[in-house]
């Protein structure tokens, strides 16, 4: 896969991220691989917040909506072949 295809596939679930990481252009799409991983982990954290009594569902819902918006932004940036960070989450770097 070329850089753009790798970047786009990386945004589609954990399985898509693993496929993009293993088969795709890792060096070319490293920015989007990192960003999609951060968004994925944020979604997992948002889901985990739902188990907190009373306020957990509210926090989980708000974080889920924000995560979805960031996911769409990242996917659009990948489709446009731009290396632009999503707000707030873009500062986190997991992959070196």
C-alpha positions as CSV (number, residue, x, y, z in Angstrom):
1,X,0.0,0.0,0.0
2,X,1.2,3.5,-0.7
3,X,1.3,6.3,1.9
4,X,-2.3,7.6,1.3
5,X,-3.9,4.2,1.3
6,X,-2.1,3.2,4.5
7,X,-3.2,6.4,6.2
8,X,-6.8,5.9,5.3
9,X,-6.9,2.2,6.3
10,X,-5.3,3.0,9.6
11,X,-8.5,4.9,10.7
12,X,-10.8,2.0,10.3
13,X,-10.8,0.1,13.7
14,X,-8.0,-1.7,15.4
15,X,-7.9,-4.4,12.7
16,X,-7.5,-1.7,10.0
17,X,-4.7,-0.1,12.1
18,X,-2.9,-3.4,12.4
19,X,-3.2,-4.1,8.7
20,X,-1.9,-0.6,7.8
21,X,1.0,-1.0,10.3
22,X,2.0,-4.5,9.1
23,X,1.4,-4.2,5.3
24,X,1.4,-0.5,4.5
25,X,4.0,2.2,4.0
26,X,4.9,2.5,7.7
27,X,7.5,5.3,7.3
28,X,5.4,7.4,4.9
29,X,2.2,7.2,6.9
30,X,3.8,7.2,10.4
31,X,2.0,10.5,11.2
32,X,-1.5,9.1,10.5
33,X,-0.7,5.7,12.1
34,X,0.2,7.6,15.3
35,X,-2.8,9.9,15.1
36,X,-5.3,7.1,14.4
37,X,-3.8,5.1,17.3
38,X,-4.3,8.0,19.7
39,X,-7.9,8.5,18.5
40,X,-8.5,4.7,18.9
41,X,-7.1,4.7,22.5
42,X,-9.2,7.8,23.3
43,X,-12.3,5.9,22.1
44,X,-11.5,3.0,24.3
45,X,-11.0,5.3,27.3
46,X,-14.3,6.9,26.5
47,X,-16.0,3.6,26.5
48,X,-14.4,2.6,29.8
49,X,-15.7,5.8,31.5
50,X,-19.2,4.3,31.1
51,X,-18.7,2.0,34.1
52,X,-18.2,4.9,36.5
53,X,-21.4,5.3,38.5
54,X,-23.7,8.3,38.1
55,X,-21.7,10.7,35.8
56,X,-19.9,8.0,33.8
57,X,-22.5,7.7,31.1
58,X,-22.5,11.5,30.5
59,X,-18.7,11.6,30.4
60,X,-18.6,8.6,28.1
61,X,-21.1,10.1,25.7
62,X,-19.4,13.5,25.5
63,X,-15.9,11.9,25.0
64,X,-17.4,9.5,22.4
65,X,-18.9,12.3,20.4
66,X,-15.6,14.3,20.6
67,X,-13.6,11.2,19.6
68,X,-15.9,10.6,16.6
69,X,-15.5,14.2,15.4
70,X,-11.7,13.8,15.7
71,X,-11.9,10.5,13.9
72,X,-13.7,12.1,11.0
73,X,-11.2,15.0,10.9
74,X,-8.3,12.6,10.8
75,X,-9.9,10.5,8.1
76,X,-10.5,13.6,6.0
77,X,-6.9,14.8,6.4
78,X,-5.7,11.3,5.4
79,X,-7.9,11.3,2.3
80,X,-6.6,14.8,1.4
81,X,-3.0,13.5,2.0
82,X,-2.4,16.2,4.6
83,X,-0.3,15.7,7.7
84,X,-2.4,18.0,9.9
85,X,-3.0,17.3,13.6
86,X,-6.4,17.0,15.1
87,X,-7.1,19.4,17.9
88,X,-6.1,18.4,21.5
89,X,-5.1,14.8,20.6
90,X,-2.6,15.7,17.9
91,X,0.1,16.6,20.4
92,X,0.4,13.0,21.7
93,X,3.0,10.9,20.0
94,X,3.0,7.1,20.7
95,X,5.0,5.9,17.7
96,X,8.5,7.2,17.3
